[in-house]
Amino acid sequence: MKKAYSVKCAWDAQARVWYVSETNVPGLATESATVEAMTRKLRALIPELLSLNVGAGAVEVPVELLWRKQELISVRGTRPTAYSSKPA
């Protein structure tokens, strides 16, 4: 069975970039401004790093990409309208 690899990316709000926060791909560390750009980078870097560090040749390996971004969302003091299940 092939080893599965995972890459967790997080958003750095101060630097305004996505970065690799956790991975089991040896030597992987990178950042990008967008998810799309990060995905392109990872698709190029992961095969190269696996080939150099693990000796993986021309094979396909499963890679799970996970994204995490936390935001603060303002909530105004309005209350939702009450819902009644009783017939009118």
Buried (B, 14 or more C-beta within 10 A) or exposed (E): EEEEBEBBBBBEEEEEBBBBEEBEBEEBEBBBEEBEEBBEBBEEBBBEBBEEEBEBEEEEBEBEBEEEEEEEEEEEEEEEEEEEEEEE
